[in-house]
C-alpha cells in the first residue's frame, strides 16, 4: 500500500515466478481484511474481483499463462494508482460520524465499571427484541422447558437429508404471541442473542411434543418433507430453556421488579 497526498491506494504486486501462490495469498489477505479495509482502500472491490478471476484462471490454465495473468494484474495496479481517490472515498461527514462513534465507545470503556458495561450490553440486547420475543422470554424466565421440533427429510441411509422447518415450539402459544407462525424465527433470534439455549429431548415433555406435532406449521412441514422424499420425515425433538445470560438479562430488565435494574 502506498501513500499519496494522504490518501491510501492499493497496489498488489504478484511475482511472476510464483503467480498461483501469490494470487491465493492475496485473495486470502483481501478476505481477511474485510469491510474495514474496504472503506480505507479506494478500488478494493475491483482488486478482489480481479484477484478471484486471476486465481480461477491460474487454476484452469496453469503456470503456462503466468506472464499474461501478471500483466493483467499490473494493469489493475496502474489503474488504481492513477485513479481519482475522490471517486472512492467515503463522504467526510460519514467518515467523521463513524470515527466519532468509535471514539465515544473507547472513551466510555476507559472509565466504565462492570455495572456500566453490563448495562450497555443489556440495553443493546433490549433494543433488538420485538414484543413477541419479550413475551417468550417472560414465559421462560421462571425456568420451565418447552418442546422444540425440527422437521427434516430422511436420507437413504436413515440420516437427515434437509431440514424443512427449524425451531417449531409450543412456547409461542404459552407466551401468547401475536404471530404464532413466526415462533421459529423468534426462537432463532433469541438463540442468536444468547438468551435461550437448546437441549436434548426432554422425556417429561412427551405430551407437549404430541401437541406440537399437531401444530399447523409442523403439519405443513411434514407434508412438504413427504413431497420432497419417499421416506417419512424425521421429527427431531429438542428442548428450549432460558440461558444463564437470559436469566441475568431478565433479572436486570424484569418490569415486575423495578429495583433489579439498579443491581450491580
N, C-alpha and C positions, 0 to 999 in steps of 0.2 A: 504494500500500500504506500503511495507517495503523497506528500503534502504539496499543494499548490494554492497560494493565496489563502491559506487557512481552510481549504476545502479538501476533504478526503476523496481520492479517486482510487478505484480498484483496478489493479493491474496484475493479471495472473501470468506467471512465467512457467512454461512446461518444457522440460528438457526433451529434446527430440529423441535422444537415445533411449529414453525410458518413458515414452509418452503414456502408455496404458496405465502404468503405476502412478504417474504424475496426475493424470486425469482423475483416477479413482480417489487419490488423496485430496485433490482439490474439491471434488464433489462432496466428500465427507466433511471437509473444512467448511464449505458453504452451508451444508445441512446443520452442522453443529452450531454455526454462528447465529442462525435463525433470524427472527424478526428484528431483534435489536440491531444486529449488524446491517440488515437490510435498510434500516432507517438511516444509518450513518454513511453507507456507501452508495453513491449515485450509480444507477445502472446495474445493481447487483442481481436483479431478476434476469437481465439479459445474460450475465455471466453464468448464472446457474443453469438456465435453459441451454446455453451453448455447451457448457460442460457435460450436461447429461447427453446431449446429442453426440458429442465427441466420444464419450465413454461407450455409448452403444455402437458408434461407428468403429471404434478401436476393437471392440469385441467381435464385430462382424467381419471386418476385412483384414484384421491382424496388423502386424507391425509393418507390412509392406507399404502401407499408405501413411506411415507416421509423418513423413515430411509434409504431405498435403494437409493433414489434420493440424499439424503445428502451425502451418501458415494461416489456417482459419482462425486459430486462437490468437495469433499475432495480430490479425485484422481486428478482432474483438478488442484486444488491448489498446490498439491505436484509436479505435472509435471511442472507447471510454476515456482515454487520456485527452482526446480532443473535444469531447462533448461539453456542452454548457452546463455547469453544475446547477444553475438556476432552474433547469428543466426537471431536475430530480430531487431537489432539496425540499424538505418539509417546510411549509409556511412558518415564518418566525413566531407568529402567535401560538401555533400548535406546539412547536418545539418548546417554547418558553413555558407553556402551561404544563407540559409533561415534566420538565425539569423542576418546576416549582412544586408540583405534586410529590415528586420523589424527594425533594429537599425537605418538604414538610414531614413526610414519613420518617426520614432519617433523623430529623430534629426531635420528633416525638420519641423515637427509640432511645435517644441519648438519656433522657430523664424519665423514661417510662418505667413504672413499677410493674410487678407481676399482676396486680389487680387491674391496672390500667390496660395492660396488654391483653388480659383476658376479656376485658370489656370491649376492646376494639374487635377482637376475634368474634365474640358473640354478636356484636352489633352487625358485623359483616354477614354472618350466617343468617341472622334475623331478616336482614334486608333481602335475602334471596328466597325466603319462604313465601309460598302463596297460602291463602287462608285454609284451603283443604289440607295442606300439608301440616299446618299448625294443629288442625283437628286430629290428624293421625298421630302426631307426636304426643298430644294430650292423652289420647287413648292408650298409648304405650307407656306413658310416664309412670304408671303405678307398677310396672314390671311384668304384665302379662305377655304371653307369647301368642302369636296369631299364625295360622297356616298360610303357607305360600306354595303355589303350584306353578311349575313351568310345563308347557306343553311342547313336545318335540316329536318330530318324525323319527321312526325307528329304522336304523340301518340294517343291511342284510345280515350282519353278524350279531345283531341284537343291541348294538350301541346307539347312541344319539346321533342322528344324521343332521337335522336342522331344527333349531328352536323356533317354534311358531309364535309362542307367547311366553313372556317372562314376567315374573313377579305378580301374578294374579293373587289376590288375598282378600279375606273377609274383613280385614282391618278397616277398609273404607266404609262399609256399611255400619260397622260397630261405632266408628267415629262420626257417622252422619255426614259424610262428604256430599257435596252437591253434584260432583261429576264422578259418578262411580266408574264410568268407562275409563277414566284417567288414573285410577288407582295404581296400575302397573307403572305408569310414568311417575306418579308421586313417590312410590316406593323406590324407584331407581334414583330419583333426585335426592331423597333422604339418605340413601346409601352413599351417593357421591359426596354428600356433605359430611358423612361420617356420623350421622346422628342415630342411625339404626344399623343393625347387623343381621345377617342371615346365618342360621344354624341348620343342623341336620333335622330330619323329620322328627317330630315330637309325637310319640305314641299317645300321649294324653289328649291330643287334639284330633283323634280319629273321627269323631262325629263331625267336627268342623271341616275336616278335609272332605268328608262326604257331602257336606253342604256346599263347599266350594266347587266341587265337581259339577254341580247343577247350575253354577253361575253362567249367565249368558255369554260372558267373554270366554270362559273356559270351553263352553259348548261350541261356540263358533270356531275357536282354535282347534278343537277336536275334529270338527268337520273339515277344516282346511288341511289339517295334517293327514287325515284319511284320504283326502282327494289327491294329496301330493305323493302318497306312497301306498303300497299294497298292504303293509302291516299296520296293526293297531298302534296308535301313538303312545309314546311314553309320557306318563304323568310323573314328573319329578317333584317329590314332596320335600319341602323345607319349612323352616320356621323363622318368624320375624320377631325381633326384640329390640328394645331401645339399647343403644350402646353406652359405654361409660361417658363418652363425650356428650351424648344425648342427655344423659342423666344430669351432668353438670350444667349443660346449657339450659335444660328445663328448670333446674333449681334457680338459676340466675334470672330466668325470664318468666317464671310461673306467676301469672297475674293474680292468683289467689293468695300469694304471699308477697306483699309489696316490699317487705324488708329483705327478701332474698337477693334483690339486685344490688344491695349495698354490702353484701358479704364479700370478704377478701377471697 
